[in-house]
Amino acid sequence: MRLSDAESELRERAATFADEHVEPAAVEHERNEKHPTDIVRAAAREGLTTTSLPAEYGGGGLGITGSLLVREELYAADPGIAEAITGSMFGCEIIADDGTEAQAERWVRPVTNGEVITGAAMTEPRGGSDFANIQTRARRDGDEYVLDGEKIFIGNGHIADAVLVFARTSDPDPPHRGISSFIVEAGTDGFHREPVEGYVGPGAMALGELTLDGARVPVEARVGEEGEGFYQAMRTMNGSRLEIAASSIGAARGALDHTIEYISERETFGKPVKDRQAVRHRIANYEARLEALRTFTYKTARDLEENVELAEEPAMAKLLAAQLAEEVASDAIQLHGGYGLIDEYRVEEYLRWSKIAQIYDGTNEVMRSIIAESVLDE
């Protein structure tokens, strides 16, 4: 795929930032389970956090392809810090596309400048993939909405300056038509947050659990019209799945690069590990699959920029890339032997992150259902 001059420059900038800022800090943030706020702000100053957002609000204006280029480079360096950087603008795409000018200026522009962090809250304790049947409610009360409900596994949930919360405003049939979205600011009365502890993912990730107990927001906090929330979320989902595919490709590449470096130096029984045929063939297979999947993913990104309804191909890319990331990371640990279990050697973090890639924005099972529907139910 040919990149424009702007895209090529962006990829080079992302790679340089990953080498100079992300990888050197990876082990420290993993051990301390510390959100890399300073690195996120530095990435924003480099224009790496909001490459796909509109230029009129300070974004890069490079669409989904620009986002994929940045993600691949950052996740190759460290999935945890990469999640913090790329997730700093959760919800902003919807605010930019469907919100008012005042909402975009209040939230999108400061995010592009690295001044604030946002989040988006869809998943609930009793439902993840079944987004159409969420139970969080928003009741109109004069010039305000009163929100009640719970959200779980929310990126930046407990650290964000504002969270785009999806809630039910009516009970139509089908139920997905009754969902709306609201910007809920940190510090709002009745809006309680705490971190999710003990999850498998990288320590630099910030996952929060949210409780809305009579939280009041002004009508002006609603994004778009009532009942548009489901469509807002679904419109961004195919791009998000491609972003996860590119992130998985980057993570697989990172794990493979660490492995190639290790097996090139390690000797067993008087022979370099890299010279053993079984190892060489394993590495060759992964290189071939990575290159093929990268080509497919970026081609799909170009197609999605022309047709936002494209669903089957993004599902394929996410499914295959997330699976590949797990396979590469698992073999990376195996080829490192006991050292693969030590965080200093980095590869075990890639394996932990790969399981997250197979769950969020639609599980592998959901991806298979989307693909099967396209193939079998036409």
N, C-alpha and C positions, 0 to 999 in steps of 0.2 A: 504494500500500500504506500502510495506517495503521500508524504506529509507536506503541508504548506510551510513556508519559511517560519511563520509564527508558531506552528505546531512543533517544528524541529527545535526551535529556540526554547520553547517551553519544556520539551523533554530533556534537553541538555541542562536547563536550569534546575529541573527537578532532580536529575541525577547528581548534579553537583551538591545541591542542598542535602540530599540523602547521604552522600559520602562525608560531608563536613559537619552536619548537625545531627542526623538521625542515628546512623550506625554507632558513632562513638558514645552516644548516651543510652544505648539500648539496654545494656545489662544493669546499669544503675537504676533506671526507671522500672525495670522488671522486678528487681529485688525490693525496691522501696514501694512498689505499687503506687507510684506517684504520677498524677496527670502532668504531662509535659507542657504546662501553660506557656512558658517562655519560648519553647520550640514552636508551638502552634502560632504564637504571635509573630515569630520570625518568619515562618512559612507564609503567613498572611502578607507580610511586607514584601515577600518575593512573588506574590501573586499566585500562590500554589493552593490556596484553600478554596477558592471560588472561581475556578477557571471556566466553569460551565454557566455561571450566572450572567445576566445581561450587563453589558458594558455601561449602560446608563446608570447603574447602581454601584459601579466600581468593580464589577466582575470581569472575568477575562473575555467573555463573549465567544468562546471557542467551542461551545456545545459539548456533547457527550464525548467526542473523540479527545478533546483536550483533557477532560477529567480522567479518561482511561490512561492517557500517557503519564500523567502525574501519579496516579495510583500505582501503576506497575513499578515505577522507580522507587516510590516510598515504601511499598510493602516488601520489595526485595530487600531493602535495608533493615526494616523492622516492622512487623505487623502491628504491634501495640501502639507505637508512636504514630504510625501511619493512620491507624483508626482515629486517634485523637485529632490529627491534622485534618483529614478528609471529612470527619464527622462534625467539625466545628460549625458547619452551616446547615445541619439537619433542619428541614422545614423551610429553609429560605427560598428554595425553588418555587414552592407553592405560594409563598407570600409574594414573591416577585411576579409570578404569573397571574395570580388570582386576587391578590390583595389590592388595597388602595395605594395611591402614591404616598400617602402619609405613612402607611404601614411599612412600605418598602424602604422609605427614607429612615424610619425609626429603627428598623431591625436589619434589613439586608445590607445597607451601606456600612453600618458599623461592623458587621461580620466580615465584610470584605477588607476592612481596615485592620482587622485583628483586635478590635476594641471589645467585642462581646462574643459570646458563644450561645448558640441556640440548640434546641432539640426538637424531636417530633415524637409524639406519644400515641401509638396505635395499639400495641400489644397489651392484652389484659391477662390477669391470672387464670381465667377460665376460657381463654381463647386467644390463639396466636394467628394461625393461618386463616381462621374463619372471621376475617375482619368485618364482614357485612353484618355480623350479629354481635357487635360490641354492646356492652351494657352500661358504660359510663353515660350519664345523662346530662343534658343542658336544658334547663327550664327557663323560659323567658319570664322576666319579672320587671315590667316597665322598661326602663332604659338599660337593664342589665340582664345577664344570664347567670343562673346559679348552677354550678357544676358539681356533680357527685359521682364518685366512682374510683376505680383503682387502675393503675397502669404498671407494667412490670417489664424489665429488660429494656429500659429506655436509654439509648445512647445520650450521654451528657445529662441524664435526667436530674441528678442531684447537684450538678455544678453549673447548669445553663442559666444564662440571664433571662431567658424566656423559653417556653416550650409550646410548640404547636400541638394542642390537644384535640383529638378527634372524639366527639361525643354525639350521642343520639338526641336529636331535637324533635323527632316524631316517630310514629310506629306504623309506617305504611307497609303494604305488601306489594313487592318484595322489600325486605327491611333495609337493603343498602341505600335506598332512596331517602332515608331519614337521618343521615349522618352529616354533621357539620364540623367545621374546624374553628378553633379559637386560639388566639395568642394569650397565654397565661404567663404573666411576669413573675419572676422570683420575688418572694416576699408578700404575695397576695394572701390575704387572710383565708384560711381554710385550705391552702395549698401546701401539703406536707411532702417532704422528700427525704430519702435516705439511700445510701449506696447499697447495691446488691453485693453481698459478701460471699466469698468461697466459690465463685464460678471458675470454669476451666480456662477462660481466655487470658490473654496477656495482661500483666499488671498495670500497664499504662492506660488501658481502656477504662472509661468511666461509665458504668452501668448503674442506673438508678431505678428505684421503686417509688411511684408517686401515689399519693392519696389526695383526692379532692373531696372535701367535706364542707359543702355549702360555700365553695369558693365563688366569689362574685367577680364577674368581669363586665365591662361596659359593652354595649351592643357594637361599638366601634372595634372591639377586639375580634369580632367574627370575621373570618376571611372568606370573601365571596358571599353568595346567598345561602340561605338555609337549604339543607339537603344536597349540597354540592360536594361535601367532604369526601365521600367514597370515590367520586370521579376524579377529584383532585389527586387523591393518593394513587389511584390506579394509573393515572396518566404519567406519573413519575416512576412507576414500578419497573417498567421495562428497561428504562435507563439505569435504574438502581441495580438491576440484575446484571446488566453488562458491566457496571462498575465493580460488582463483586467478582465477576469473572476476571476482569483485569487485575483486581487485587489478588485473586488466587493465583493467576499466572505469575504475578510479581513474587508472591510468597514462595511458590514452587521454584522459581528461578533463584531466589535468595537461598533457599535450603540446598538447592543443587550446587550453587556456587561455593557455599561453605563446605559441602561434601567433596567437591572436586579438589579444593585446596587441601583438605585433610588427607584424602587418599593419595595425593601426589607427594606428600611428605612422609606418610606412615609406611613402615615396612613390617611385614610379618613373614617369619620363616625365611629371612634373608632376601625377600623380594618385595618391591613396592606394591602396595595394594592396587594401585591403578593399572598395573600390568597384568592383572589376573583377568582372563577372558570373561568370566561370569560378571565381574564388576564392570568391565568396559562395555559389555552389551547392555547391561542395565542402564548405565549412564546414556548410552547412545539412544536407547528407546525413549527415555525421558526427554532428551533434547529434541528428538523428532516430534514427539507428541506436543511438547510446548510450542514449537514453531508452528505446527499445524493449527493448534487451538488459538494461538495469538492471531494468526491470519484470519481465521473465522470470526473471532471476536471483534476485531477492528473493522472488518468488512460489514459485520452486522451493525456496528455503530454508525457507519456511513449510511447504511440503509435506513436505520432508525431516524436519522436526521431528516430523511425524506418522507418517512411514513411512521408517525408516532404510534400507530395501532399495531405495529409489528410485535408479536408476542412469542411465537414458537421459537424463533432463533435466539432471542435473549434467554429463554428458558433453557435451551440446549447449551448455550455458552456457560451459563451459571452452573448447571448440573455437571458438565464435564470438567470444568475448571476447578470446581470445589473438590471433586473426586480426585483429580490429578494432584492438587495441592496436598491432600492427605497422603496419597501414595508416595509422593516424592519425600515428604517430611518423615514418614514412617521409615522408609528405606534409608534416609539420611541418618537417622538415629542408629539404625542397624549397622550401617557401614562405619559409623564412629565408635561402635562398641560401647563400653561403659561411659566414655566421654560424651556420648550423645545424650546422656541423661543429666549432664551438668549444664547449667545455664550459661556458663562462660563460653561454651562452644556453640550456643545460640540455636541449634536445630530443634530442640524440644519445644521451643516457643512456636515455631512454625506449625508443628503438629497440633498444638492446642488451638491455635487460631483456625486451622483448617476445619475443625468441627463447627465453629461458629459460622463459617462461610456456607456450610451445608444446611443451616437452619434459618438464618434471618433473611428477610425479604422473600420468604417462600422456601419451605423445606425442599430437599431433593424429591420427596414424594409428590409435592405440589408441582414441581417442575415436570416430573414424569406425567402427571395428569394433564398438564397443559399441552405437552407434546403429543400424548396419546389422543387427546380430543381433536387436535389438528389433523392427525394422521388417520384416525379411525372413524371419526364422527362427522366428516365433511358431507 
